[in-house]
Amino acid sequence: MSLERYRTCLGFLNLPANELEWFPRWMKAYAEFPSVVSARGMSSEHCVTRELVIEFLQSLRDRKIEAWRRLQAARAIEIYQGTVLQTSEVDFRPIRQTLQRLARIESNASSGMGDHDPNLVPGEGNDGLIDQDEPECIQRLRSTMRRLHHPKSTEDTYVGQVKKFIRHLDDDRLERYGEPEIGDFLTDIAIEGNVAAGTQNQALCAILYFYEKVLGRNLHFINSVRAKASEYRPVVLTKSEIAELFPFVSGVYRLMFLLMYGGGLRHRECRKLRVKDLCIESGQILVRDGKGMKDRVTVLPKNATSLLQQQIANVRAQHQCDLSDGFGEVYMPYALARKYPSAQRDLGWQYLFPSVKLSRDPRSGRTRRHHLNEKTFPTRFKAALVRTEIVKNAVPHTLRHSFATHMLEDGADIRTVQELLGHKDVKTTMIYTHVMNRPGLAVTSPSDALGLV
């Protein structure tokens, strides 16, 4: 058995520190198990068989090793099979399901809980709720994405694309398939589904993520018919159109409008702002966990100061009421809720644009006050747009496009705009140079030159 190669493969899977430490230990214990040693005469592929794995796990049980640790050992062997041996000879699903059930029973017995949510999957580095009615591969995908701190929106999108792939194959054992089947699927959705190039790329990213991060397999060339990509030009509102639209936006949505247009925020970034992320004195907005899971600093418009101060006062009053009612918790990213248990009740961590009602967290099951729903501001934005003479197909993201374009028109350096927008490549920012009005570079129509009326 190649334990060194196994350690190298683990380094590419972004596993938690405890699993990176324990998986090689479990594999070393498995390699030294007497029945495995006696099977060394066979090829290395036959050193991982269902009979040997079951016998090894039973020996751990006889040594009073807890079920959640036996589950960890099973996952270590399963990853070895997928990464080093690159086979799927042993179906680990029933093994893991059995160990998960036993781990729940042991956990409930130790905590004195008679009833526990059956959807809680232990031992996966995940504190959320996993629906066990979903295919096993989807459960593993959700667990991996939560362990790596991906947003719920990204998780739902990737799960949706992988489910489409499952329906295409009519089989949820995705480890059986590879590049040919993925290529056929991408070609099918491009031709039969007539999807845009972005949707096809999204499906490819989701499937690649599953195979690389969940199964630990590196895929090679994928041959597929590509959906035709159009040359995208963003919709941009002129400065006069921004001024025309703004009066029809009221309440808290007026502040959101100012932050998105004045700071170049994405809609999701604006909704996720915490009170502590804004510094009125320095005129800065700290955007946490933006697109690509990156942080950045952008400008806080001065004309938003009074509205911002009023909104923070409203959030403080609402938070005090929630605390009085026994609530007041807010979602904390990563493992901060465990590291700083009292921080989730601090004002600074509360969302700047909280929801009007408390809701149940779909992952943890806890009742909290989340941020505004993703459909709330777009509905108000569209209603305001209807009341103007603007005929452009504008959406909330148009405010970000307008911010970048107007900054460049006013003489801002393109590198500065790139940093404010959080673009990885300046080529992405360059698209706004194609839609901006550049004084002195205007082209005169030949019709105007002739004076035709």
Secondary structure, 3 states (H helix, E strand, C coil): CCHHHHHHHHCCCCCCHHHHHHHHHHHHHHHCCHHHHHCCCCCHHHHCCHHHHHHHHHHHHHCCCCHHHHHHHHHHHHHHHHHHHCCCCCCCHHHHHHHHHHHHHHHHHHHCCCCCCCCECCCCCCCCECCCCCCHHHHHHHHHHHHCCCCHHHHHHHHHHHHHHHHHHCCCCHHHCCHHHHHHHHHHHHHCCCCCHHHHHHHHHHHHHHHHHHCCCCCCCCCCCCCCCCCCCCCCCCHHHHHHHHHHCCCHHHHHHHHHHHHCCCHHHHHCCEHHHEECCCCEEEECCCCCCCCEEEECCHHHHHHHHHHHHHHHHHHHHHHHCCCCCCCCCCCHHHHCCCHHHCHHHCECCECCCCEECCCCCCEECCECCCCHHHHHHHHHHHCCCCCCCCCHHHHHHHHHHHHHHCCCCHHHHHHHHCCCCHHHHHHHHHCCCCCCCCCCCHHHHHCCC
